[in-house]
Amino acid sequence: MSNIVTRMGDGSMLEMSEKELREDIEAGIEEAVDKGGVPPLNQDEIEYLVELFKRKERIVGVEMGNEVILTYDAATLKIKRHSLFEDRVNSLAIYERLLGADTTELCHVDYSYKMLKPIVSYEAGTLEQALSVTHAPMFYGAMPNLGLYTQPDGPFPNPMELLPQGKIKEGRAAYDEMVASAVEDIVFIAESMWEAGADGINLDTVGASGDPDFKASLLAVEKLTAKYPDMAIEMGMAGEFVLGMHGEMYHEGQRLAGLYPTEQLKLAEKAGVAVFGPVVNTNNTESTPWNLARTIALIKPCSEAATIPVHANMGMGVGAVPVTDYPPVDIVSRVSKAMVELCRLDGL
Amino acid sequence: MGMAVAHAQASGMGGMRTAGDLVARLQLSKKMRIGQAKKYVADKLGVSVVELSDPIIMSEVRADNGFGIMMPLGKVPKGLECKFNIARKLDLDINCLNRFKARAGLA
């Protein structure tokens, strides 16, 4: 009998029987164990998920006392994305005083550190204004985005053109130059924003350009925390494993390509990160029970191993949230509750 | 935006409606995990950990301590004024306050 209503990874509705639900949860766990080398969820955790998806309520939530802290990447950008032409200082006040945000984040519409260099003074001034009229801790955030460093947008040859020509050495050399340049940009902007009074710096979507992107972020964090030991840096990842675009890039003796959340966390912690944001990408051709079980299996060991707060990424297309601009509240609230309670997260 | 609201309702502490912003400060400034951060704030404020997420109790605690409230009309602390009260009560350094004091000749 198909009486459990849930959704696919693209958000479309789906009916399943309890048997099908259990099969999807077990298959999701198996995928995580196989690919991520993590332990499977135990029987109690599987039963928790089965009961969660059997519930008929439209909205569910964590037990009282289990609430966590929410951080928001690109917060002011999300107001603008809706064609709401609200000033950014007011946008942040709206986040804290209308939406009950625990933290806020000022950002520029071109959300990459490289693009901020010519306008850093304007950004610092806006940050100072925002800090004077709001109350919640405020991040300044952007992405390392190494994709902007290759010709014609940037100064370096494009490894994606060099590698297919067999120019492996030249491609890797280009990546090395891109890393050095990105570190310089991230450090320059983060220093400016810290000196303007930011409570934290967010390095968002780290690893989007693979292992060089992660390497640049780790080096930048090391430089920044050596100079400013009190600087709180959040590192939010781009994917569940680090793509090997360079392939032979190492940090602290660890090869970066192919690292899953727990190993990513350990390097981030050692570099000096204050809040780590692991990611598991949503597969839109599988069901939400499959995606959620897989996500929990991959992120739970990361949270257990952490000594710093872990805020899992739970935006559209990650953390078992469906790949859609309009994530349904029935699914968002279910994955939100399960991730917090089973992974014992510190935030989202 | 709809997703952020759904997460806030399902799992969030509630920000300035409760003590979410205060607990967040401990995560950032002292790298405390959620349990430790909540206990630190609860102990400093003399409330229980569960009460930290209760808007009824916390709105009174926030008003009494000048931490900032959701509807800050006249004659109540706002913005930087609240941050001074938060830093003092929670025994925290707040970056923008230190910058403010230095620039205003108050350091």
Interface residues (C-beta under 8 A of the other chain):
Chain A: I59 V60 G61 V62 M64 G65 N66 E67 V68 I69 L70 T71 Y72 K78 I79 H82 E96 R97 L99 G100 A101 D102 T103 E128 L131 S132 V133 T134 H135 A136 P137 W194 E195 A196 G197 A198 D199 G200 D230 A232 A274 V275 A306 T307 I308 P309 M314 G315 M316 V321 Y326 P327 V329 V332 S333 S336 K337 V340 L345 D346 G347 L348
Chain B: M1 G2 M3 A4 V5 A6 H7 A8 Q9 A10 S11 G12 M13 G14 G15 M16 R17 T18 G20 D21 V23 A24 R25 Q27 L28 S29 K31 M32 R33 I34 A37 V49 V50 S53 F67 G68 M70 M71 K78 G79 L80 C82 K83 I86 D93 I94 N95 C96 R99 F100
